Amino acid sequence: MTNEARAAALVVDARGMRCPWPALRLARAMREAADVLLLADDPQAAREVAALAGEQGWTLTNDAEGGWRVRRD
């Protein structure tokens, strides 16, 4: 991801937090932003984030740096 694209997204750093905290932080951020970069290192976060994105109708893509880019459609 380029620095410009990263700057356009709201960055939520949830590294070190255990589920459900990364998903909760993402949900909170998506209230205010349409484009969020979530950084999380809990192995369960991938499943939780994917479920939340699917439930809300958000687009979810893997970021090269181990996070997820989440966008409202």
mmCIF file of the N, C-alpha and C atoms, coordinates in Angstrom:
data_MODEL
# 
_entry.id   MODEL 
# 
loop_
_atom_site.group_PDB 
_atom_site.id 
_atom_site.type_symbol 
_atom_site.label_atom_id 
_atom_site.label_alt_id 
_atom_site.label_comp_id 
_atom_site.label_asym_id 
_atom_site.label_entity_id 
_atom_site.label_seq_id 
_atom_site.pdbx_PDB_ins_code 
_atom_site.Cartn_x 
_atom_site.Cartn_y 
_atom_site.Cartn_z 
_atom_site.occupancy 
_atom_site.B_iso_or_equiv 
_atom_site.pdbx_formal_charge 
_atom_site.auth_seq_id 
_atom_site.auth_comp_id 
_atom_site.auth_asym_id 
_atom_site.auth_atom_id 
_atom_site.pdbx_PDB_model_num 
ATOM 1   N N  . MET A 1 1  ? 0.841   -1.165  0.000  1.00 0.00 ? 1  MET A N  1 
ATOM 2   C CA . MET A 1 1  ? 0.000   0.000   0.000  1.00 0.00 ? 1  MET A CA 1 
ATOM 3   C C  . MET A 1 1  ? 0.891   1.234   0.000  1.00 0.00 ? 1  MET A C  1 
ATOM 4   N N  . THR A 1 2  ? 0.543   2.194   -0.812 1.00 0.00 ? 2  THR A N  1 
ATOM 5   C CA . THR A 1 2  ? 1.347   3.403   -0.879 1.00 0.00 ? 2  THR A CA 1 
ATOM 6   C C  . THR A 1 2  ? 1.063   4.285   0.334  1.00 0.00 ? 2  THR A C  1 
ATOM 7   N N  . ASN A 1 3  ? 1.972   5.201   0.580  1.00 0.00 ? 3  ASN A N  1 
ATOM 8   C CA . ASN A 1 3  ? 1.776   6.117   1.703  1.00 0.00 ? 3  ASN A CA 1 
ATOM 9   C C  . ASN A 1 3  ? 0.547   6.989   1.507  1.00 0.00 ? 3  ASN A C  1 
ATOM 10  N N  . GLU A 1 4  ? 0.259   7.362   0.234  1.00 0.00 ? 4  GLU A N  1 
ATOM 11  C CA . GLU A 1 4  ? -0.923  8.171   -0.044 1.00 0.00 ? 4  GLU A CA 1 
ATOM 12  C C  . GLU A 1 4  ? -2.191  7.411   0.300  1.00 0.00 ? 4  GLU A C  1 
ATOM 13  N N  . ALA A 1 5  ? -2.258  6.139   -0.101 1.00 0.00 ? 5  ALA A N  1 
ATOM 14  C CA . ALA A 1 5  ? -3.442  5.331   0.199  1.00 0.00 ? 5  ALA A CA 1 
ATOM 15  C C  . ALA A 1 5  ? -3.577  5.119   1.699  1.00 0.00 ? 5  ALA A C  1 
ATOM 16  N N  . ARG A 1 6  ? -2.467  4.902   2.362  1.00 0.00 ? 6  ARG A N  1 
ATOM 17  C CA . ARG A 1 6  ? -2.500  4.709   3.816  1.00 0.00 ? 6  ARG A CA 1 
ATOM 18  C C  . ARG A 1 6  ? -2.981  5.990   4.492  1.00 0.00 ? 6  ARG A C  1 
ATOM 19  N N  . ALA A 1 7  ? -2.546  7.145   4.004  1.00 0.00 ? 7  ALA A N  1 
ATOM 20  C CA . ALA A 1 7  ? -2.938  8.413   4.602  1.00 0.00 ? 7  ALA A CA 1 
ATOM 21  C C  . ALA A 1 7  ? -4.435  8.670   4.421  1.00 0.00 ? 7  ALA A C  1 
ATOM 22  N N  . ALA A 1 8  ? -5.016  8.162   3.337  1.00 0.00 ? 8  ALA A N  1 
ATOM 23  C CA . ALA A 1 8  ? -6.431  8.373   3.080  1.00 0.00 ? 8  ALA A CA 1 
ATOM 24  C C  . ALA A 1 8  ? -7.310  7.569   4.032  1.00 0.00 ? 8  ALA A C  1 
ATOM 25  N N  . ALA A 1 9  ? -6.798  6.483   4.555  1.00 0.00 ? 9  ALA A N  1 
ATOM 26  C CA . ALA A 1 9  ? -7.579  5.624   5.442  1.00 0.00 ? 9  ALA A CA 1 
ATOM 27  C C  . ALA A 1 9  ? -7.320  5.990   6.902  1.00 0.00 ? 9  ALA A C  1 
ATOM 28  N N  . LEU A 1 10 ? -8.349  5.831   7.706  1.00 0.00 ? 10 LEU A N  1 
ATOM 29  C CA . LEU A 1 10 ? -8.197  5.967   9.148  1.00 0.00 ? 10 LEU A CA 1 
ATOM 30  C C  . LEU A 1 10 ? -7.492  4.709   9.641  1.00 0.00 ? 10 LEU A C  1 
ATOM 31  N N  . VAL A 1 11 ? -6.400  4.848   10.362 1.00 0.00 ? 11 VAL A N  1 
ATOM 32  C CA . VAL A 1 11 ? -5.643  3.697   10.838 1.00 0.00 ? 11 VAL A CA 1 
ATOM 33  C C  . VAL A 1 11 ? -6.064  3.377   12.275 1.00 0.00 ? 11 VAL A C  1 
ATOM 34  N N  . VAL A 1 12 ? -6.465  2.119   12.485 1.00 0.00 ? 12 VAL A N  1 
ATOM 35  C CA . VAL A 1 12 ? -6.837  1.630   13.807 1.00 0.00 ? 12 VAL A CA 1 
ATOM 36  C C  . VAL A 1 12 ? -5.816  0.561   14.184 1.00 0.00 ? 12 VAL A C  1 
ATOM 37  N N  . ASP A 1 13 ? -5.014  0.839   15.180 1.00 0.00 ? 13 ASP A N  1 
ATOM 38  C CA . ASP A 1 13 ? -3.977  -0.098  15.612 1.00 0.00 ? 13 ASP A CA 1 
ATOM 39  C C  . ASP A 1 13 ? -4.491  -0.895  16.799 1.00 0.00 ? 13 ASP A C  1 
ATOM 40  N N  . ALA A 1 14 ? -4.889  -2.136  16.534 1.00 0.00 ? 14 ALA A N  1 
ATOM 41  C CA . ALA A 1 14 ? -5.411  -3.015  17.579 1.00 0.00 ? 14 ALA A CA 1 
ATOM 42  C C  . ALA A 1 14 ? -4.428  -4.148  17.877 1.00 0.00 ? 14 ALA A C  1 
ATOM 43  N N  . ARG A 1 15 ? -3.167  -3.944  17.514 1.00 0.00 ? 15 ARG A N  1 
ATOM 44  C CA . ARG A 1 15 ? -2.162  -4.968  17.806 1.00 0.00 ? 15 ARG A CA 1 
ATOM 45  C C  . ARG A 1 15 ? -2.011  -5.107  19.312 1.00 0.00 ? 15 ARG A C  1 
ATOM 46  N N  . GLY A 1 16 ? -1.898  -6.355  19.745 1.00 0.00 ? 16 GLY A N  1 
ATOM 47  C CA . GLY A 1 16 ? -1.780  -6.634  21.159 1.00 0.00 ? 16 GLY A CA 1 
ATOM 48  C C  . GLY A 1 16 ? -3.125  -6.819  21.850 1.00 0.00 ? 16 GLY A C  1 
ATOM 49  N N  . MET A 1 17 ? -4.209  -6.527  21.157 1.00 0.00 ? 17 MET A N  1 
ATOM 50  C CA . MET A 1 17 ? -5.545  -6.704  21.720 1.00 0.00 ? 17 MET A CA 1 
ATOM 51  C C  . MET A 1 17 ? -6.098  -8.054  21.294 1.00 0.00 ? 17 MET A C  1 
ATOM 52  N N  . ARG A 1 18 ? -6.797  -8.690  22.186 1.00 0.00 ? 18 ARG A N  1 
ATOM 53  C CA . ARG A 1 18 ? -7.420  -9.981  21.893 1.00 0.00 ? 18 ARG A CA 1 
ATOM 54  C C  . ARG A 1 18 ? -8.880  -9.773  21.528 1.00 0.00 ? 18 ARG A C  1 
ATOM 55  N N  . CYS A 1 19 ? -9.401  -10.665 20.706 1.00 0.00 ? 19 CYS A N  1 
ATOM 56  C CA . CYS A 1 19 ? -10.798 -10.587 20.272 1.00 0.00 ? 19 CYS A CA 1 
ATOM 57  C C  . CYS A 1 19 ? -11.701 -10.650 21.484 1.00 0.00 ? 19 CYS A C  1 
ATOM 58  N N  . PRO A 1 20 ? -12.739 -9.861  21.428 1.00 0.00 ? 20 PRO A N  1 
ATOM 59  C CA . PRO A 1 20 ? -13.349 -9.182  20.298 1.00 0.00 ? 20 PRO A CA 1 
ATOM 60  C C  . PRO A 1 20 ? -12.899 -7.743  20.099 1.00 0.00 ? 20 PRO A C  1 
ATOM 61  N N  . TRP A 1 21 ? -11.868 -7.283  20.811 1.00 0.00 ? 21 TRP A N  1 
ATOM 62  C CA . TRP A 1 21 ? -11.486 -5.867  20.759 1.00 0.00 ? 21 TRP A CA 1 
ATOM 63  C C  . TRP A 1 21 ? -11.132 -5.347  19.372 1.00 0.00 ? 21 TRP A C  1 
ATOM 64  N N  . PRO A 1 22 ? -10.375 -6.067  18.531 1.00 0.00 ? 22 PRO A N  1 
ATOM 65  C CA . PRO A 1 22 ? -10.109 -5.523  17.188 1.00 0.00 ? 22 PRO A CA 1 
ATOM 66  C C  . PRO A 1 22 ? -11.391 -5.271  16.387 1.00 0.00 ? 22 PRO A C  1 
ATOM 67  N N  . ALA A 1 23 ? -12.339 -6.192  16.451 1.00 0.00 ? 23 ALA A N  1 
ATOM 68  C CA . ALA A 1 23 ? -13.600 -6.013  15.725 1.00 0.00 ? 23 ALA A CA 1 
ATOM 69  C C  . ALA A 1 23 ? -14.407 -4.855  16.308 1.00 0.00 ? 23 ALA A C  1 
ATOM 70  N N  . LEU A 1 24 ? -14.393 -4.720  17.618 1.00 0.00 ? 24 LEU A N  1 
ATOM 71  C CA . LEU A 1 24 ? -15.111 -3.608  18.242 1.00 0.00 ? 24 LEU A CA 1 
ATOM 72  C C  . LEU A 1 24 ? -14.493 -2.263  17.867 1.00 0.00 ? 24 LEU A C  1 
ATOM 73  N N  . ARG A 1 25 ? -13.165 -2.208  17.850 1.00 0.00 ? 25 ARG A N  1 
ATOM 74  C CA . ARG A 1 25 ? -12.488 -0.963  17.443 1.00 0.00 ? 25 ARG A CA 1 
ATOM 75  C C  . ARG A 1 25 ? -12.800 -0.629  15.982 1.00 0.00 ? 25 ARG A C  1 
ATOM 76  N N  . LEU A 1 26 ? -12.856 -1.662  15.131 1.00 0.00 ? 26 LEU A N  1 
ATOM 77  C CA . LEU A 1 26 ? -13.207 -1.450  13.723 1.00 0.00 ? 26 LEU A CA 1 
ATOM 78  C C  . LEU A 1 26 ? -14.624 -0.907  13.601 1.00 0.00 ? 26 LEU A C  1 
ATOM 79  N N  . ALA A 1 27 ? -15.567 -1.521  14.287 1.00 0.00 ? 27 ALA A N  1 
ATOM 80  C CA . ALA A 1 27 ? -16.960 -1.068  14.213 1.00 0.00 ? 27 ALA A CA 1 
ATOM 81  C C  . ALA A 1 27 ? -17.085 0.384   14.648 1.00 0.00 ? 27 ALA A C  1 
ATOM 82  N N  . ARG A 1 28 ? -16.381 0.745   15.695 1.00 0.00 ? 28 ARG A N  1 
ATOM 83  C CA . ARG A 1 28 ? -16.418 2.132   16.173 1.00 0.00 ? 28 ARG A CA 1 
ATOM 84  C C  . ARG A 1 28 ? -15.839 3.096   15.132 1.00 0.00 ? 28 ARG A C  1 
ATOM 85  N N  . ALA A 1 29 ? -14.719 2.711   14.524 1.00 0.00 ? 29 ALA A N  1 
ATOM 86  C CA . ALA A 1 29 ? -14.080 3.569   13.527 1.00 0.00 ? 29 ALA A CA 1 
ATOM 87  C C  . ALA A 1 29 ? -14.947 3.730   12.285 1.00 0.00 ? 29 ALA A C  1 
ATOM 88  N N  . MET A 1 30 ? -15.663 2.667   11.909 1.00 0.00 ? 30 MET A N  1 
ATOM 89  C CA . MET A 1 30 ? -16.487 2.729   10.702 1.00 0.00 ? 30 MET A CA 1 
ATOM 90  C C  . MET A 1 30 ? -17.723 3.612   10.881 1.00 0.00 ? 30 MET A C  1 
ATOM 91  N N  . ARG A 1 31 ? -18.038 3.988   12.112 1.00 0.00 ? 31 ARG A N  1 
ATOM 92  C CA . ARG A 1 31 ? -19.128 4.941   12.333 1.00 0.00 ? 31 ARG A CA 1 
ATOM 93  C C  . ARG A 1 31 ? -18.776 6.304   11.745 1.00 0.00 ? 31 ARG A C  1 
ATOM 94  N N  . GLU A 1 32 ? -17.486 6.651   11.788 1.00 0.00 ? 32 GLU A N  1 
ATOM 95  C CA . GLU A 1 32 ? -17.040 7.980   11.379 1.00 0.00 ? 32 GLU A CA 1 
ATOM 96  C C  . GLU A 1 32 ? -16.291 8.002   10.052 1.00 0.00 ? 32 GLU A C  1 
ATOM 97  N N  . ALA A 1 33 ? -15.738 6.877   9.643  1.00 0.00 ? 33 ALA A N  1 
ATOM 98  C CA . ALA A 1 33 ? -14.913 6.844   8.434  1.00 0.00 ? 33 ALA A CA 1 
ATOM 99  C C  . ALA A 1 33 ? -15.456 5.804   7.462  1.00 0.00 ? 33 ALA A C  1 
ATOM 100 N N  . ALA A 1 34 ? -15.258 6.053   6.189  1.00 0.00 ? 34 ALA A N  1 
ATOM 101 C CA . ALA A 1 34 ? -15.695 5.099   5.164  1.00 0.00 ? 34 ALA A CA 1 
ATOM 102 C C  . ALA A 1 34 ? -14.552 4.207   4.717  1.00 0.00 ? 34 ALA A C  1 
ATOM 103 N N  . ASP A 1 35 ? -13.340 4.492   5.187  1.00 0.00 ? 35 ASP A N  1 
ATOM 104 C CA . ASP A 1 35 ? -12.148 3.755   4.773  1.00 0.00 ? 35 ASP A CA 1 
ATOM 105 C C  . ASP A 1 35 ? -11.237 3.604   5.991  1.00 0.00 ? 35 ASP A C  1 
ATOM 106 N N  . VAL A 1 36 ? -11.048 2.353   6.434  1.00 0.00 ? 36 VAL A N  1 
ATOM 107 C CA . VAL A 1 36 ? -10.272 2.099   7.653  1.00 0.00 ? 36 VAL A CA 1 
ATOM 108 C C  . VAL A 1 36 ? -9.212  1.048   7.369  1.00 0.00 ? 36 VAL A C  1 
ATOM 109 N N  . LEU A 1 37 ? -8.016  1.268   7.891  1.00 0.00 ? 37 LEU A N  1 
ATOM 110 C CA . LEU A 1 37 ? -6.955  0.268   7.873  1.00 0.00 ? 37 LEU A CA 1 
ATOM 111 C C  . LEU A 1 37 ? -6.838  -0.262  9.296  1.00 0.00 ? 37 LEU A C  1 
ATOM 112 N N  . LEU A 1 38 ? -7.177  -1.542  9.485  1.00 0.00 ? 38 LEU A N  1 
ATOM 113 C CA . LEU A 1 38 ? -7.128  -2.166  10.800 1.00 0.00 ? 38 LEU A CA 1 
ATOM 114 C C  . LEU A 1 38 ? -5.869  -3.004  10.911 1.00 0.00 ? 38 LEU A C  1 
ATOM 115 N N  . LEU A 1 39 ? -5.075  -2.746  11.929 1.00 0.00 ? 39 LEU A N  1 
ATOM 116 C CA . LEU A 1 39 ? -3.884  -3.541  12.223 1.00 0.00 ? 39 LEU A CA 1 
ATOM 117 C C  . LEU A 1 39 ? -4.183  -4.364  13.466 1.00 0.00 ? 39 LEU A C  1 
ATOM 118 N N  . ALA A 1 40 ? -4.109  -5.689  13.342 1.00 0.00 ? 40 ALA A N  1 
ATOM 119 C CA . ALA A 1 40 ? -4.395  -6.570  14.473 1.00 0.00 ? 40 ALA A CA 1 
ATOM 120 C C  . ALA A 1 40 ? -3.554  -7.826  14.332 1.00 0.00 ? 40 ALA A C  1 
ATOM 121 N N  . ASP A 1 41 ? -3.105  -8.367  15.469 1.00 0.00 ? 41 ASP A N  1 
ATOM 122 C CA . ASP A 1 41 ? -2.261  -9.556  15.416 1.00 0.00 ? 41 ASP A CA 1 
ATOM 123 C C  . ASP A 1 41 ? -2.856  -10.766 16.132 1.00 0.00 ? 41 ASP A C  1 
ATOM 124 N N  . ASP A 1 42 ? -4.067  -10.657 16.618 1.00 0.00 ? 42 ASP A N  1 
ATOM 125 C CA . ASP A 1 42 ? -4.730  -11.814 17.224 1.00 0.00 ? 42 ASP A CA 1 
ATOM 126 C C  . ASP A 1 42 ? -5.130  -12.774 16.100 1.00 0.00 ? 42 ASP A C  1 
ATOM 127 N N  . PRO A 1 43 ? -4.769  -14.050 16.204 1.00 0.00 ? 43 PRO A N  1 
ATOM 128 C CA . PRO A 1 43 ? -5.119  -15.014 15.145 1.00 0.00 ? 43 PRO A CA 1 
ATOM 129 C C  . PRO A 1 43 ? -6.623  -15.122 14.893 1.00 0.00 ? 43 PRO A C  1 
ATOM 130 N N  . GLN A 1 44 ? -7.442  -14.859 15.889 1.00 0.00 ? 44 GLN A N  1 
ATOM 131 C CA . GLN A 1 44 ? -8.894  -14.932 15.718 1.00 0.00 ? 44 GLN A CA 1 
ATOM 132 C C  . GLN A 1 44 ? -9.472  -13.682 15.044 1.00 0.00 ? 44 GLN A C  1 
ATOM 133 N N  . ALA A 1 45 ? -8.684  -12.630 14.940 1.00 0.00 ? 45 ALA A N  1 
ATOM 134 C CA . ALA A 1 45 ? -9.183  -11.367 14.393 1.00 0.00 ? 45 ALA A CA 1 
ATOM 135 C C  . ALA A 1 45 ? -9.641  -11.515 12.949 1.00 0.00 ? 45 ALA A C  1 
ATOM 136 N N  . ALA A 1 46 ? -8.954  -12.319 12.163 1.00 0.00 ? 46 ALA A N  1 
ATOM 137 C CA . ALA A 1 46 ? -9.333  -12.474 10.749 1.00 0.00 ? 46 ALA A CA 1 
ATOM 138 C C  . ALA A 1 46 ? -10.769 -12.963 10.629 1.00 0.00 ? 46 ALA A C  1 
ATOM 139 N N  . ARG A 1 47 ? -11.116 -13.952 11.411 1.00 0.00 ? 47 ARG A N  1 
ATOM 140 C CA . ARG A 1 47 ? -12.476 -14.496 11.352 1.00 0.00 ? 47 ARG A CA 1 
ATOM 141 C C  . ARG A 1 47 ? -13.491 -13.478 11.853 1.00 0.00 ? 47 ARG A C  1 
ATOM 142 N N  . GLU A 1 48 ? -13.184 -12.827 12.956 1.00 0.00 ? 48 GLU A N  1 
ATOM 143 C CA . GLU A 1 48 ? -14.114 -11.853 13.537 1.00 0.00 ? 48 GLU A CA 1 
ATOM 144 C C  . GLU A 1 48 ? -14.329 -10.648 12.612 1.00 0.00 ? 48 GLU A C  1 
ATOM 145 N N  . VAL A 1 49 ? -13.239 -10.152 12.038 1.00 0.00 ? 49 VAL A N  1 
ATOM 146 C CA . VAL A 1 49 ? -13.324 -8.994  11.149 1.00 0.00 ? 49 VAL A CA 1 
ATOM 147 C C  . VAL A 1 49 ? -14.084 -9.354  9.880  1.00 0.00 ? 49 VAL A C  1 
ATOM 148 N N  . ALA A 1 50 ? -13.825 -10.540 9.323  1.00 0.00 ? 50 ALA A N  1 
ATOM 149 C CA . ALA A 1 50 ? -14.535 -10.980 8.113  1.00 0.00 ? 50 ALA A CA 1 
ATOM 150 C C  . ALA A 1 50 ? -16.032 -11.117 8.379  1.00 0.00 ? 50 ALA A C  1 
ATOM 151 N N  . ALA A 1 51 ? -16.385 -11.661 9.530  1.00 0.00 ? 51 ALA A N  1 
ATOM 152 C CA . ALA A 1 51 ? -17.803 -11.809 9.881  1.00 0.00 ? 51 ALA A CA 1 
ATOM 153 C C  . ALA A 1 51 ? -18.480 -10.450 10.030 1.00 0.00 ? 51 ALA A C  1 
ATOM 154 N N  . LEU A 1 52 ? -17.813 -9.535  10.701 1.00 0.00 ? 52 LEU A N  1 
ATOM 155 C CA . LEU A 1 52 ? -18.371 -8.195  10.891 1.00 0.00 ? 52 LEU A CA 1 
ATOM 156 C C  . LEU A 1 52 ? -18.538 -7.476  9.554  1.00 0.00 ? 52 LEU A C  1 
ATOM 157 N N  . ALA A 1 53 ? -17.511 -7.543  8.717  1.00 0.00 ? 53 ALA A N  1 
ATOM 158 C CA . ALA A 1 53 ? -17.582 -6.885  7.406  1.00 0.00 ? 53 ALA A CA 1 
ATOM 159 C C  . ALA A 1 53 ? -18.704 -7.466  6.562  1.00 0.00 ? 53 ALA A C  1 
ATOM 160 N N  . GLY A 1 54 ? -18.839 -8.780  6.569  1.00 0.00 ? 54 GLY A N  1 
ATOM 161 C CA . GLY A 1 54 ? -19.906 -9.413  5.804  1.00 0.00 ? 54 GLY A CA 1 
ATOM 162 C C  . GLY A 1 54 ? -21.285 -9.026  6.303  1.00 0.00 ? 54 GLY A C  1 
ATOM 163 N N  . GLU A 1 55 ? -21.429 -8.968  7.611  1.00 0.00 ? 55 GLU A N  1 
ATOM 164 C CA . GLU A 1 55 ? -22.704 -8.604  8.219  1.00 0.00 ? 55 GLU A CA 1 
ATOM 165 C C  . GLU A 1 55 ? -23.102 -7.164  7.892  1.00 0.00 ? 55 GLU A C  1 
ATOM 166 N N  . GLN A 1 56 ? -22.105 -6.284  7.837  1.00 0.00 ? 56 GLN A N  1 
ATOM 167 C CA . GLN A 1 56 ? -22.367 -4.863  7.592  1.00 0.00 ? 56 GLN A CA 1 
ATOM 168 C C  . GLN A 1 56 ? -22.341 -4.482  6.111  1.00 0.00 ? 56 GLN A C  1 
ATOM 169 N N  . GLY A 1 57 ? -21.889 -5.393  5.260  1.00 0.00 ? 57 GLY A N  1 
ATOM 170 C CA . GLY A 1 57 ? -21.812 -5.089  3.828  1.00 0.00 ? 57 GLY A CA 1 
ATOM 171 C C  . GLY A 1 57 ? -20.587 -4.279  3.452  1.00 0.00 ? 57 GLY A C  1 
ATOM 172 N N  . TRP A 1 58 ? -19.526 -4.368  4.256  1.00 0.00 ? 58 TRP A N  1 
ATOM 173 C CA . TRP A 1 58 ? -18.289 -3.640  3.972  1.00 0.00 ? 58 TRP A CA 1 
ATOM 174 C C  . TRP A 1 58 ? -17.380 -4.477  3.095  1.00 0.00 ? 58 TRP A C  1 
ATOM 175 N N  . THR A 1 59 ? -16.536 -3.820  2.319  1.00 0.00 ? 59 THR A N  1 
ATOM 176 C CA . THR A 1 59 ? -15.531 -4.492  1.506  1.00 0.00 ? 59 THR A CA 1 
ATOM 177 C C  . THR A 1 59 ? -14.281 -4.684  2.347  1.00 0.00 ? 59 THR A C  1 
ATOM 178 N N  . LEU A 1 60 ? -13.756 -5.900  2.343  1.00 0.00 ? 60 LEU A N  1 
ATOM 179 C CA . LEU A 1 60 ? -12.599 -6.252  3.157  1.00 0.00 ? 60 LEU A CA 1 
ATOM 180 C C  . LEU A 1 60 ? -11.496 -6.782  2.256  1.00 0.00 ? 60 LEU A C  1 
ATOM 181 N N  . THR A 1 61 ? -10.304 -6.181  2.358  1.00 0.00 ? 61 THR A N  1 
ATOM 182 C CA . THR A 1 61 ? -9.143  -6.666  1.612  1.00 0.00 ? 61 THR A CA 1 
ATOM 183 C C  . THR A 1 61 ? -7.964  -6.779  2.571  1.00 0.00 ? 61 THR A C  1 
ATOM 184 N N  . ASN A 1 62 ? -7.106  -7.747  2.319  1.00 0.00 ? 62 ASN A N  1 
ATOM 185 C CA . ASN A 1 62 ? -5.905  -7.924  3.135  1.00 0.00 ? 62 ASN A CA 1 
ATOM 186 C C  . ASN A 1 62 ? -4.872  -6.875  2.758  1.00 0.00 ? 62 ASN A C  1 
ATOM 187 N N  . ASP A 1 63 ? -4.256  -6.296  3.761  1.00 0.00 ? 63 ASP A N  1 
ATOM 188 C CA . ASP A 1 63 ? -3.190  -5.330  3.558  1.00 0.00 ? 63 ASP A CA 1 
ATOM 189 C C  . ASP A 1 63 ? -1.857  -6.067  3.560  1.00 0.00 ? 63 ASP A C  1 
ATOM 190 N N  . ALA A 1 64 ? -0.899  -5.598  2.814  1.00 0.00 ? 64 ALA A N  1 
ATOM 191 C CA . ALA A 1 64 ? 0.408   -6.255  2.717  1.00 0.00 ? 64 ALA A CA 1 
ATOM 192 C C  . ALA A 1 64 ? 1.146   -6.289  4.051  1.00 0.00 ? 64 ALA A C  1 
ATOM 193 N N  . GLU A 1 65 ? 0.791   -5.416  4.975  1.00 0.00 ? 65 GLU A N  1 
ATOM 194 C CA . GLU A 1 65 ? 1.505   -5.331  6.245  1.00 0.00 ? 65 GLU A CA 1 
ATOM 195 C C  . GLU A 1 65 ? 0.803   -6.085  7.369  1.00 0.00 ? 65 GLU A C  1 
ATOM 196 N N  . GLY A 1 66 ? -0.062  -7.031  7.021  1.00 0.00 ? 66 GLY A N  1 
ATOM 197 C CA . GLY A 1 66 ? -0.702  -7.861  8.049  1.00 0.00 ? 66 GLY A CA 1 
ATOM 198 C C  . GLY A 1 66 ? -1.958  -7.297  8.632  1.00 0.00 ? 66 GLY A C  1 
ATOM 199 N N  . GLY A 1 67 ? -2.568  -6.363  7.975  1.00 0.00 ? 67 GLY A N  1 
ATOM 200 C CA . GLY A 1 67 ? -3.815  -5.780  8.456  1.00 0.00 ? 67 GLY A CA 1 
ATOM 201 C C  . GLY A 1 67 ? -4.908  -5.957  7.423  1.00 0.00 ? 67 GLY A C  1 
ATOM 202 N N  . TRP A 1 68 ? -5.991  -5.249  7.608  1.00 0.00 ? 68 TRP A N  1 
ATOM 203 C CA . TRP A 1 68 ? -7.115  -5.316  6.690  1.00 0.00 ? 68 TRP A CA 1 
ATOM 204 C C  . TRP A 1 68 ? -7.565  -3.917  6.345  1.00 0.00 ? 68 TRP A C  1 
ATOM 205 N N  . ARG A 1 69 ? -7.882  -3.724  5.073  1.00 0.00 ? 69 ARG A N  1 
ATOM 206 C CA . ARG A 1 69 ? -8.465  -2.468  4.599  1.00 0.00 ? 69 ARG A CA 1 
ATOM 207 C C  . ARG A 1 69 ? -9.970  -2.704  4.514  1.00 0.00 ? 69 ARG A C  1 
ATOM 208 N N  . VAL A 1 70 ? -10.738 -1.892  5.182  1.00 0.00 ? 70 VAL A N  1 
ATOM 209 C CA . VAL A 1 70 ? -12.191 -2.040  5.226  1.00 0.00 ? 70 VAL A CA 1 
ATOM 210 C C  . VAL A 1 70 ? -12.811 -0.773  4.671  1.00 0.00 ? 70 VAL A C  1 
ATOM 211 N N  . ARG A 1 71 ? -13.732 -0.973  3.726  1.00 0.00 ? 71 ARG A N  1 
ATOM 212 C CA . ARG A 1 71 ? -14.402 0.176   3.099  1.00 0.00 ? 71 ARG A CA 1 
ATOM 213 C C  . ARG A 1 71 ? -15.894 -0.040  3.063  1.00 0.00 ? 71 ARG A C  1 
ATOM 214 N N  . ARG A 1 72 ? -16.613 1.045   3.222  1.00 0.00 ? 72 ARG A N  1 
ATOM 215 C CA . ARG A 1 72 ? -18.063 1.017   3.045  1.00 0.00 ? 72 ARG A CA 1 
ATOM 216 C C  . ARG A 1 72 ? -18.354 1.066   1.556  1.00 0.00 ? 72 ARG A C  1 
ATOM 217 N N  . ASP A 1 73 ? -19.280 0.253   1.131  1.00 0.00 ? 73 ASP A N  1 
ATOM 218 C CA . ASP A 1 73 ? -19.669 0.260   -0.298 1.00 0.00 ? 73 ASP A CA 1 
ATOM 219 C C  . ASP A 1 73 ? -20.645 1.363   -0.590 1.00 0.00 ? 73 ASP A C  1 
# 
